[in-house]
Amino acid sequence: MAYYYSEPSRTFSEYLLVPNLTTKECMPSNVVLKTPIIKHKLGEKSALELNIPVASAIMQSVSDDNMAIALAKCGGISFIFGSQTIENQAEMVRRVKKYKAGFVASDSNLGPNNTLRDVVNIKEKTGHSTVVVTEDGTPNGKLLGIVTSRDYRLSRASLDQKVHEFMTPFSQLIYAHEGISLKEANDMIWEHKLNCLPIIDKNDRLVYLVFRKDYDSHKENPNELLDSQKRLVVGAGINTRDYKERVTALVEAGVDLLCIDSSDGYSEWQSDTIKWIKETYNGEVKVGAGNVVDREGFRYLVDAGADFIKVGIGGGSICITREQKGIGRGQASSIIEVSVARDEYLKESGIYIPICSDGGIVHDYHIVLALAMGADFVMLGRYFARFDESPTRKIKVGGNFVKEYWGEGSNRARNWQRYDMGGDSKLGFEEGVDSYVPYAGKLKDNLDTTIYKIKSTMCNCGALTIPELQQKARLTLVSATSIKEGGAHDVILKENELSSS
Ligand code: RVP
């Protein structure tokens, strides 16, 4: 006879946190959100920790190198999407690893025989007023000079004038050599009253530019997630088909953490993939697995050697797996059961396995609920898709700016490996939709607010760290009526009144 769960499958919005005593030291500024991301022995530190408990989803419309840089600067991690060629994905990882805070690759480059017209055009395209002149017009060519708006007067000059006639030539430039620290570069910027310092290699080829304003923004990111060589940390998604070639390329590119990306991870394919990675790299390469929603799935992947477990089926905002296949479970119920399984495993083995709650975060407070229920970090798709840094188009629909956001199981992404059930390799039917999300601006501005909210809620719960929250939190189920009263009610909202008049 089939097994029936005695409890309904619950989601985050059905729960609230009940406040504990808030002591005087329980202030948002004292809350530390560091959290483990790979398994470790009880009492020891995880070899990789996040500075804030968020990851961006393994999706084409969310996590490319640009997103990964922006999120790691804020202390979280991106998993670069795997539904692209191995070469492209490895190149994205390489770009994140090469990124040096404050050192940027030049995006406005011309050759000496280009014209002032080209300068004007490139300025309009990139929005940057510093144009680099290299021998071959590439970002890493031999540096010949620099053009800024101080070098020409549009009202007087001919647009056909050649760049080499009015640029500031190399002989008059202040520059530095590769290997200089950001602090040293900044000192030179101040000493010589520069806006931009070119960094060149021993053959006079341009490597980076350092801008005065970038140094300031570096100081604004105290949570930056860096590896031992001070490079940004980045993850990548893999599948259970081409993992031998893909993992090899990603590891070579310097990836810090892998995650098998699948809508249903309780499979022998995943076990084989994890075992191959662990054997091939002597346990050195770290890999998360999932998604699962129960104790059995969790144990199976942990026994195979997974470093963290990702939880959630069908809860994603763009996901229609539940409708299409009748598979899934409420995200809250899944996290609660898997956390109990994790604690059991910890008791038996002395090993702590971090859990990632993936999908279905609708409100910021849902993140705190997930953490309180036992998750160590959350993975978000819709949330990050709304920002400037996501790889999708920003367009105007009905007078409002939106960004595109599509599921990995949609026809647009065609990520059949994520929904692979063995056999023929193609997407039989869609499990995701193509959609828009409201445009929300810069990642950092939004994330700062979210993090502040998380810290405030934790203070209400009397918790200064995530482990403390997990121990102390008191959660209550809410009735349908309480949910209704959770928002503004029984008042006439001014916005509505204005828009209807
Ligand atoms: P959300 O944050 O609610 O947008 O959910 C993002 C998650 O949804 C992803 O991390 C992934 O687990 C899942 N996903 C991605 N594509 C699809 C799909 O097409 N069904 N689902």
Residues whose N, C-alpha, C, O or C-beta is under 5 A from the ligand:
A	BS01	RVP	A57 I58 G315 G316 S317 I318 C319 I320 D358 G359 G360 I361 M379 L380 G381 R382 Y383 G407 E408 G409 S410 E431 G432 V433
